[in-house]
């Protein structure tokens, strides 16, 4: 659970780093990323690349969210 002070300063934090700056960005994508990519790819009628790194998967998720309209409310 996040307190109000943490939420108020979230925009000023480093909670969102560019995937190219991730220390673990070269590791294989996570199970959650793979699952979400599969869902987004099906909606976009595009093929899923199962060999993406965490950073590549994050960027691909953002691309597919823009294409499908998913994730807009979170931004």
C-alpha positions in Angstrom: 0.0 0.0 0.0 1.3 3.5 -0.9 0.9 6.4 1.5 -0.3 9.9 0.3 3.2 11.4 0.6 4.7 8.8 -1.6 1.9 9.2 -4.1 2.3 13.0 -4.1 6.0 12.7 -4.9 5.7 9.9 -7.5 6.0 12.3 -10.5 9.3 13.5 -9.1 10.7 10.0 -8.4 12.7 7.6 -10.5 10.0 5.0 -10.4 9.8 5.0 -14.2 13.2 4.6 -15.8 13.8 4.3 -19.5 14.1 0.6 -20.3 17.6 1.3 -21.9 18.7 2.3 -18.4 17.6 -0.8 -16.6 20.3 -2.8 -14.9 18.3 -6.0 -15.6 17.1 -4.9 -19.0 19.1 -7.6 -20.8 17.5 -10.5 -18.9 14.7 -12.5 -20.6 11.2 -10.9 -20.3 9.2 -11.8 -17.2 6.2 -14.1 -17.3 3.9 -11.2 -16.7 5.4 -9.3 -19.7 5.0 -12.4 -21.9 1.4 -12.8 -20.9 0.5 -9.2 -21.5 2.4 -9.1 -24.8 0.5 -12.2 -25.9 -2.8 -10.4 -25.1 -1.8 -7.2 -26.8 -0.4 -9.0 -29.8 -3.6 -11.0 -30.3 -5.7 -7.8 -30.1 -3.3 -6.1 -32.6 -3.3 -9.2 -34.8 0.5 -9.3 -34.6 3.0 -12.0 -34.0 4.6 -12.4 -30.5 8.4 -12.5 -30.3 9.2 -14.9 -27.4 12.9 -14.0 -27.3 12.7 -10.4 -26.2 14.6 -9.0 -23.2 12.8 -7.2 -20.4 13.7 -3.8 -21.9 12.6 -4.8 -25.4 9.4 -6.3 -24.0 8.6 -3.1 -22.2 9.1 -1.0 -25.3 7.0 -3.5 -27.4 4.2 -3.3 -24.8 4.2 0.5 -25.0 4.0 0.3 -28.8 1.1 -2.2 -28.7 -0.7 -0.2 -26.1 -0.6 2.8 -28.4 -1.8 0.7 -31.3 -4.6 -1.0 -29.4 -5.6 1.8 -27.1 -4.9 -0.2 -24.0 -3.1 1.4 -21.0 -4.2 5.0 -21.9 -6.1 5.4 -18.6 -2.8 4.7 -16.7 -0.9 7.5 -18.4 
